[in-house]
């Protein structure tokens, strides 16, 4: 029997950690959504509303080609509960620890059957790579020590900052497709 408050808190924290980790098992992902409930233009409008609702800004919108691309969006952190671009506990934790951004591309095409519209989603995740000399403990004091020195040091290093492609975020892709499907169903009911 645990009698101290500290011991009880540690047990509660361990249970919460295990529950969070257990929820991160295999996730069923969706690569494509096809529907005959809406036209291509209605599907494009629904997709645009879903992306805007998730705080993505549209970089390219081509209705003729059925193509939407967003600008990169920095990953939502744990305390940003109103944002939905970091799907799953792993992605939230990763955004808390590193600078992450995601770009989404949607392709809306005619399906295999007449009147069918299909939506494909690709979400690419990237991580910011800092130059070695800014991350070294000995150099961090030089960067942080004086206002003039830090400006000089960082301005010379801007060209060294790069984004490393981490691959596709299938959980975000699935979430976007589910939301588009739901939005199209709402259009059909109107």
C-alpha positions as CSV (number, residue, x, y, z in Angstrom):
1,X,0.0,0.0,0.0
2,X,1.4,3.4,-1.0
3,X,1.1,5.9,1.9
4,X,3.0,9.0,0.8
5,X,1.6,11.7,-1.5
6,X,4.7,11.6,-3.6
7,X,4.4,7.8,-4.1
8,X,0.7,8.2,-5.1
9,X,1.6,10.9,-7.6
10,X,4.3,8.8,-9.1
11,X,1.9,5.8,-9.6
12,X,-0.7,8.1,-11.2
13,X,2.0,9.6,-13.5
14,X,3.1,6.1,-14.5
15,X,-0.5,5.0,-15.2
16,X,-1.1,8.1,-17.3
17,X,2.2,7.5,-19.2
18,X,1.3,3.9,-19.9
19,X,-2.2,4.8,-21.0
20,X,-0.8,7.4,-23.4
21,X,1.8,5.0,-24.8
22,X,-0.8,2.2,-25.2
23,X,-3.0,4.5,-27.2
24,X,-0.2,5.0,-29.7
25,X,-0.5,1.5,-31.3
26,X,-1.3,0.7,-34.8
27,X,-3.6,3.3,-36.4
28,X,-5.8,2.5,-39.4
29,X,-5.0,5.1,-42.0
30,X,-6.9,6.1,-45.1
31,X,-5.2,6.9,-48.4
32,X,-8.1,8.0,-50.4
33,X,-11.8,9.0,-50.0
34,X,-14.2,8.5,-52.9
35,X,-17.8,9.8,-52.9
36,X,-20.6,10.4,-55.3
37,X,-22.4,12.7,-52.9
38,X,-20.9,16.0,-54.3
39,X,-19.5,17.5,-57.4
40,X,-15.8,18.3,-58.0
41,X,-16.3,22.0,-57.2
42,X,-18.2,21.2,-54.0
43,X,-15.5,18.8,-53.0
44,X,-12.8,21.4,-53.7
45,X,-14.8,23.9,-51.5
46,X,-15.2,21.4,-48.7
47,X,-11.5,20.5,-48.8
48,X,-10.6,24.2,-48.7
49,X,-12.8,24.8,-45.7
50,X,-11.4,21.8,-43.8
51,X,-7.8,23.0,-44.4
52,X,-8.7,26.5,-43.3
53,X,-10.4,25.1,-40.2
54,X,-7.2,23.3,-39.3
55,X,-5.3,26.6,-39.7
56,X,-3.5,25.8,-42.9
57,X,-3.1,28.6,-45.4
58,X,-3.6,27.8,-49.1
59,X,-0.6,28.3,-51.3
60,X,-2.0,27.0,-54.5
61,X,-5.7,26.3,-55.5
62,X,-6.3,25.0,-59.0
63,X,-10.0,24.1,-59.5
64,X,-9.4,22.9,-63.1
65,X,-6.6,20.5,-62.1
66,X,-8.3,19.6,-58.8
67,X,-5.2,20.5,-56.8
68,X,-4.8,22.2,-53.5
69,X,-1.4,22.8,-51.7
70,X,-0.9,24.5,-48.4
71,X,1.9,26.6,-47.1
72,X,4.0,24.9,-44.4
73,X,2.4,25.1,-41.0
74,X,4.5,24.8,-37.8
75,X,3.4,21.8,-35.7
76,X,0.8,22.3,-32.9
77,X,2.3,21.8,-29.5
78,X,0.5,20.2,-26.5
79,X,-0.7,23.4,-25.0
80,X,-2.3,24.5,-28.4
81,X,-5.4,22.3,-27.9
82,X,-7.4,24.2,-30.4
83,X,-5.1,23.2,-33.3
84,X,-5.5,19.9,-35.1
85,X,-2.5,19.5,-37.3
86,X,-0.5,17.4,-34.9
87,X,-2.6,14.2,-34.8
88,X,-1.7,11.6,-32.1
89,X,0.4,11.9,-29.0
90,X,3.7,11.1,-30.7
91,X,3.3,14.0,-33.2
92,X,2.3,16.4,-30.3
93,X,5.4,15.4,-28.3
94,X,7.6,15.7,-31.3
95,X,6.3,19.2,-32.0
96,X,7.0,20.1,-28.3
97,X,10.7,19.0,-28.6
98,X,11.6,20.1,-32.1
99,X,10.6,22.6,-34.7
100,X,8.2,20.7,-37.0
101,X,6.2,21.8,-40.0
102,X,3.7,20.1,-42.3
103,X,2.6,20.8,-45.9
104,X,-0.5,19.2,-47.3
105,X,-1.4,18.4,-50.9
106,X,-4.8,17.3,-52.1
107,X,-5.6,15.9,-55.5
108,X,-9.3,15.7,-56.3
109,X,-10.0,13.5,-59.3
110,X,-12.8,11.6,-61.1
111,X,-13.3,8.1,-59.7
112,X,-13.6,4.8,-61.5
113,X,-17.4,5.0,-61.7
114,X,-19.4,7.9,-63.3
115,X,-20.2,10.7,-60.9
116,X,-17.6,9.6,-58.4
117,X,-15.0,12.0,-57.0
118,X,-11.9,10.8,-55.2
119,X,-9.7,12.8,-52.8
120,X,-6.0,11.9,-52.2
121,X,-4.1,13.5,-49.4
122,X,-0.3,13.8,-48.9
123,X,1.0,15.5,-45.7
124,X,4.8,15.9,-45.6
125,X,6.5,16.5,-42.3
126,X,9.8,18.4,-42.0
127,X,12.1,19.2,-39.0
128,X,14.3,22.3,-38.7
129,X,18.0,21.4,-38.7
130,X,20.1,23.9,-36.7
131,X,23.8,24.5,-37.5
132,X,26.2,22.6,-35.3
133,X,27.9,25.7,-33.9
134,X,24.5,27.1,-32.6
135,X,23.6,23.9,-30.8
136,X,27.0,23.3,-29.2
137,X,27.0,24.2,-25.5
138,X,30.1,26.3,-25.7
139,X,28.8,28.4,-28.5
140,X,25.3,29.0,-27.0
141,X,26.8,31.3,-24.4
142,X,28.4,33.4,-27.2
143,X,25.1,33.6,-29.0
144,X,23.1,34.5,-25.9
145,X,25.6,36.7,-24.1
146,X,25.1,40.1,-25.8
147,X,22.5,41.6,-28.0
148,X,24.9,42.8,-30.8
149,X,26.9,39.6,-30.7
150,X,23.8,37.4,-31.0
151,X,22.4,39.3,-33.9
152,X,25.7,39.1,-35.7
153,X,26.1,35.4,-35.0
154,X,22.5,34.4,-36.0
155,X,22.5,36.5,-39.2
156,X,25.5,34.8,-40.5
157,X,24.0,31.4,-39.8
158,X,20.6,31.8,-41.5
159,X,21.7,30.2,-44.7
160,X,22.7,27.1,-42.7
161,X,19.2,26.4,-41.4
162,X,17.6,23.6,-43.4
163,X,14.4,21.6,-43.3
164,X,14.9,17.8,-43.2
165,X,12.1,15.7,-44.8
166,X,10.7,13.2,-42.2
167,X,8.3,11.7,-44.7
168,X,4.5,11.4,-44.7
169,X,2.2,12.0,-41.8
170,X,-0.4,9.3,-42.4
171,X,-2.4,10.1,-39.3
172,X,-2.8,13.7,-40.4
173,X,-3.7,12.6,-43.9
174,X,-6.4,10.3,-42.5
175,X,-7.8,13.0,-40.2
176,X,-8.0,15.5,-43.2
177,X,-9.8,12.9,-45.4
178,X,-12.3,12.1,-42.6
179,X,-13.1,15.7,-42.1
180,X,-13.5,16.2,-45.9
181,X,-15.8,13.2,-46.0
182,X,-17.9,14.6,-43.1
183,X,-18.1,18.0,-44.7
184,X,-19.3,16.5,-48.0
185,X,-21.9,14.5,-46.1
186,X,-23.1,17.8,-44.6
187,X,-23.3,19.3,-48.1
188,X,-25.4,16.4,-49.3
189,X,-27.9,16.8,-46.4
190,X,-28.5,20.5,-47.4
